Amino acid sequence: MYLEEPIDYNRFFFTSSSFMLAMNRLCLDRIAVLRAEQRHIQKKESKKIATVLVL
């Protein structure tokens, strides 16, 4: 079985690597959001603890 046109491996590699970079970027963004949420929750908790200590 012969392909109509030869496979351009450079182009294939480029598209797959840019796809991987995009996925990596999405994951990093998600991690950043989760960390920010966690920091926000920790600040709330520490404020609660501080108010309890004051009382």
N, C-alpha and C positions, 0 to 999 in steps of 0.2 A: 504494500500500500504506500503510495507516494503522496506527499502533501502538495497542494497547488503551489504554495510559495514557501520558501525556506523560513524556518522559525528564526526570528530576530531575538536571540537570547539576551542581548544587551537591553533591548526594549522591555522584554519580559521581566528581567531582573530589576530594571528601573521601576516599573509599575508595581511589582511586588514589594520592593523595598520602600517605596513611598507609601504604599498601603500599610506596611508594618509601622512606619514612622507615624502615620496618622492614627493608627490604633494605639500606639505607645503614648501619643499626645493625649488622646481621649482618656486613657487610663491614668496618666499623670494628673490631668485636670480633675478627674473624679477623686483621686487620692487627696488632692489639694482641698477640694470641697469638703471631704470627710474630715480632714484634719482641722479645717476652720470650724466646722460644726462642733467637733469634739472640744476645741479650745473654748468655744462659746459656752458649751455645757459646763466645762471645768470652771470657767469664770463664775457662772451662776452658782455652782456648788460651793466654790470658795466664799462667795458672798453670803450664802446661807450659813456656812460654818462660822464666818466672821460675825454675823448677826447673833448667832447662838452664843458665841463666846462673849459678846458684848452684854447680852442679856444675862 
